[in-house]
Amino acid sequence: IAFSNAMFKTKRRELLSKLMINPDLNQIDHAFATIGLSYNKSMESDNFIKSPTSLYEEVFKLLQIDPSSVKLTKIKIEALFHAHPPIFSSGFLKFYQHISNFQCTKSITSNTAFISGKVIEDTIFHNRPDLEFNFMFFSDLVACAKPSIEMFNLVKANAKLLHSDSIDIRMLHIGDNAITDFEGAKKFGIDAVLINI
């Protein structure tokens, strides 16, 4: 649905390489991929949530970077994310435009990792004011992740609050991950569509 901005990853790589004794750009990419994949698996299977700061600490350890600069570096990386925001797929944007013609609630649920939900929300609000969402839930902010029942219960409860005058609420969860988005939603009685991007 949304892709990382290539310029963001390039700038993040450049920033971290300046902190390394023997900079290796491939090693930086490998560290983020390794830590990110491991964390995603633990979120999906155990609903285990870590803060972005703790994930950066793991990356720094893997890259043998002095951990005292984690917090400042994280702030700089968040600024890079804001300057080079994710890119929404054209298919998602067309679908968003289509559903905007109907009376419906639009929301975002996301299993976050290196970028906090607050930063993502601020970035979307600042860079894509044309995309309006009624609510957003990010795993690091709500302390649960997809495909857990807790995340889908949050979505259901908020949709019901927004549509308290409706007897029956129909929900459709759209996502790009078969486990967290499609199977997770279906397991809890929410219709789902899997988008291949």
Salt bridges, closest charged atoms under 4 A:
ASP29 OD1 - ARG13 NE 2.91
GLU58 OE2 - LYS50 NZ 2.53
GLU78 OE2 - LYS74 NZ 2.79
ASP122 OD1 - LYS118 NZ 3.09
ASP130 OD2 - ARG128 NH2 2.61
ASP181 OD1 - LYS146 NZ 2.68
ASP181 OD1 - HIS173 NE2 2.97
